[in-house]
Amino acid sequence: MRKKYLDEESLFAHIWQHCDEDGLWDGDTTTLAAAFKVPEGEAEDLLGKLCDRGLIQRVGNATYIITRWPERDEPNEQELQWWEFTRLSK
């Protein structure tokens, strides 16, 4: 089985692309380990780093929310995309 490259940006992109319209992602380390073909411990470490940086927050056993999710009804705010990862960290 070939391992995909997994870093914080790849992980955040995956969560961003697989969350619902409110920024909620129903997933956990098992989901990420399967998607990236990596050990669960590696996925858990990176999820922890994203939480520590304030990009995501755990809201249940297997649910995370993107903390700086762009609101669709804020006309003055420029809509963010997942690749603006570094801008979200500020």
ROGU-662914 format. One record per residue: residue in three letters; residue number from 1; x, y, z of N, C-alpha, C in turn. Coordinates in steps of 0.05 Angstrom, whole numbers, plus 5000, padded with zeros to 4 digits. Layout:
<pts>
PT  code  pos   n_u   n_v   n_w  ca_u  ca_v  ca_w   c_u   c_v   c_w
PT   ala  NUM     X     Y     Z     X     Y     Z     X     Y     Z
...
</pts>
This chain:
<pts>
PT  code  pos   n_u   n_v   n_w  ca_u  ca_v  ca_w   c_u   c_v   c_w
PT   met    1  5017  4977  5000  5000  5000  5000  5018  5025  5000
PT   arg    2  5012  5043  4982  5028  5067  4979  5018  5089  4998
PT   lys    3  5036  5101  5013  5030  5122  5032  5029  5149  5019
PT   lys    4  5008  5164  5024  5006  5192  5014  5021  5210  5033
PT   tyr    5  5030  5232  5023  5044  5252  5039  5023  5266  5057
PT   leu    6  5028  5268  5082  5010  5281  5100  5025  5302  5117
PT   asp    7  5016  5327  5114  5026  5349  5131  5002  5365  5140
PT   glu    8  5006  5386  5155  4984  5402  5166  4967  5414  5144
PT   glu    9  4980  5424  5123  4965  5436  5101  4948  5416  5086
PT   ser   10  4958  5393  5081  4943  5372  5067  4919  5363  5084
PT   leu   11  4924  5360  5110  4903  5352  5128  4881  5373  5129
PT   phe   12  4889  5398  5132  4869  5420  5133  4854  5421  5107
PT   ala   13  4867  5418  5085  4853  5418  5059  4833  5396  5057
PT   his   14  4840  5372  5067  4821  5350  5067  4796  5356  5083
PT   ile   15  4801  5367  5107  4778  5373  5125  4761  5395  5112
PT   trp   16  4774  5415  5101  4759  5437  5088  4742  5427  5065
PT   gln   17  4753  5409  5049  4739  5400  5026  4717  5379  5033
PT   his   18  4718  5367  5056  4699  5347  5064  4680  5356  5086
PT   cys   19  4680  5381  5093  4661  5390  5114  4635  5400  5101
PT   asp   20  4615  5404  5118  4589  5413  5108  4590  5444  5105
PT   glu   21  4567  5455  5098  4565  5484  5092  4570  5501  5116
PT   asp   22  4569  5490  5140  4574  5505  5165  4603  5501  5175
PT   gly   23  4619  5487  5161  4647  5482  5170  4650  5459  5189
PT   leu   24  4629  5442  5192  4631  5418  5209  4641  5394  5193
PT   trp   25  4661  5380  5204  4672  5356  5191  4667  5332  5209
PT   asp   26  4652  5313  5199  4648  5288  5214  4670  5268  5207
PT   gly   27  4691  5268  5222  4713  5250  5218  4730  5249  5242
PT   asp   28  4750  5231  5241  4768  5227  5263  4794  5216  5253
PT   thr   29  4811  5207  5270  4838  5197  5262  4835  5173  5245
PT   thr   30  4815  5156  5249  4811  5132  5233  4805  5140  5204
PT   thr   31  4787  5160  5201  4780  5170  5175  4804  5181  5160
PT   leu   32  4820  5197  5174  4844  5209  5161  4865  5187  5155
PT   ala   33  4869  5169  5173  4889  5148  5169  4882  5132  5144
PT   ala   34  4856  5126  5140  4848  5111  5116  4851  5128  5091
PT   ala   35  4844  5154  5093  4845  5171  5069  4874  5175  5060
PT   phe   36  4893  5178  5079  4921  5183  5072  4939  5159  5074
PT   lys   37  4927  5137  5083  4943  5112  5086  4967  5116  5104
PT   val   38  4962  5127  5128  4982  5132  5148  4973  5120  5174
PT   pro   39  4991  5117  5193  4982  5107  5220  4964  5128  5234
PT   glu   40  4946  5118  5250  4927  5135  5264  4942  5155  5283
PT   gly   41  4964  5146  5294  4980  5164  5311  4990  5189  5297
PT   glu   42  4998  5186  5272  5008  5208  5256  4985  5227  5250
PT   ala   43  4961  5217  5243  4938  5233  5238  4929  5248  5264
PT   glu   44  4930  5234  5286  4923  5246  5312  4941  5269  5319
PT   asp   45  4967  5266  5315  4987  5287  5321  4981  5312  5304
PT   leu   46  4975  5308  5279  4970  5331  5261  4943  5344  5268
PT   leu   47  4922  5329  5275  4897  5340  5284  4902  5358  5309
PT   gly   48  4918  5348  5327  4925  5363  5351  4939  5389  5345
PT   lys   49  4957  5388  5325  4971  5413  5318  4952  5433  5306
PT   leu   50  4933  5424  5290  4913  5442  5278  4895  5454  5300
PT   cys   51  4889  5438  5320  4873  5448  5343  4889  5469  5359
PT   asp   52  4915  5463  5363  4932  5481  5378  4936  5508  5364
PT   arg   53  4936  5507  5337  4938  5532  5322  4912  5547  5319
PT   gly   54  4890  5535  5329  4865  5549  5329  4850  5548  5302
PT   leu   55  4858  5529  5285  4846  5527  5258  4821  5509  5259
PT   ile   56  4821  5489  5277  4798  5472  5280  4794  5468  5310
PT   gln   57  4770  5459  5317  4763  5453  5345  4747  5428  5346
PT   arg   58  4753  5411  5365  4737  5386  5368  4711  5393  5382
PT   val   59  4689  5383  5371  4662  5388  5383  4647  5363  5389
PT   gly   60  4660  5340  5387  4647  5315  5394  4667  5293  5392
PT   asn   61  4658  5268  5393  4676  5245  5391  4690  5243  5364
PT   ala   62  4674  5249  5343  4685  5247  5316  4675  5271  5299
PT   thr   63  4676  5294  5310  4667  5318  5296  4686  5341  5302
PT   tyr   64  4694  5355  5282  4711  5379  5285  4697  5402  5270
PT   ile   65  4703  5426  5278  4693  5450  5264  4716  5468  5256
PT   ile   66  4715  5479  5233  4735  5498  5224  4728  5524  5238
PT   thr   67  4746  5534  5254  4740  5557  5272  4738  5583  5257
PT   arg   68  4751  5586  5235  4749  5611  5220  4736  5606  5193
PT   trp   69  4713  5593  5194  4698  5587  5170  4685  5613  5159
PT   pro   70  4688  5618  5133  4677  5643  5122  4646  5642  5122
PT   glu   71  4634  5663  5133  4605  5665  5133  4595  5675  5106
PT   arg   72  4576  5661  5095  4567  5668  5068  4551  5694  5067
PT   asp   73  4542  5704  5090  4525  5728  5090  4541  5753  5099
PT   glu   74  4567  5752  5099  4583  5775  5106  4594  5787  5080
PT   pro   75  4581  5807  5069  4589  5818  5043  4616  5832  5043
PT   asn   76  4625  5842  5066  4651  5856  5067  4674  5838  5070
PT   glu   77  4669  5814  5077  4691  5794  5082  4697  5779  5056
PT   gln   78  4722  5778  5049  4730  5763  5026  4729  5733  5033
PT   glu   79  4717  5718  5016  4714  5689  5021  4741  5675  5020
PT   leu   80  4747  5660  5041  4772  5646  5043  4770  5619  5029
PT   gln   81  4793  5609  5021  4795  5583  5008  4815  5567  5025
PT   trp   82  4814  5541  5023  4832  5525  5040  4861  5530  5035
PT   trp   83  4869  5538  5011  4897  5542  5006  4908  5568  5019
PT   glu   84  4890  5584  5031  4899  5607  5045  4905  5600  5074
PT   phe   85  4915  5576  5078  4921  5563  5103  4937  5581  5121
PT   thr   86  4958  5594  5111  4975  5611  5128  4961  5636  5137
PT   arg   87  4943  5647  5121  4928  5670  5128  4908  5663  5151
PT   leu   88  4898  5639  5151  4880  5631  5172  4893  5629  5199
PT   ser   89  4919  5623  5200  4934  5619  5224  4940  5645  5239
PT   lys   90  4936  5667  5226  4943  5693  5238  4921  5703  5257
</pts>
